Amino acid sequence: MKDKLVTIARFRYEYRAYLLRDKLIEAGIECALTSDSVFRQVEGVMVLVRESDYQKAVDIYNNLKEEQDDFED
């Protein structure tokens, strides 16, 4: 059975989603970003990971927020 994708973060600014994506990839976590411009305007850019990677991904996201004072969703 495949893991479903879950959202770990939502960003107004696309570059922040890419920063998190890069950290996740460095840690060996596959992820996806929403890229539809309609969704981006309404919901922002969402970062999605496999359900089985959720906790590790959230830990990485929290560490990134601690490292960068202005990094928020």
Helices and strands as residue ranges (DSSP letters): E 5-11, H 14-26, E 31-33, H 37-43, E 45-50, G 51-53, H 54-67
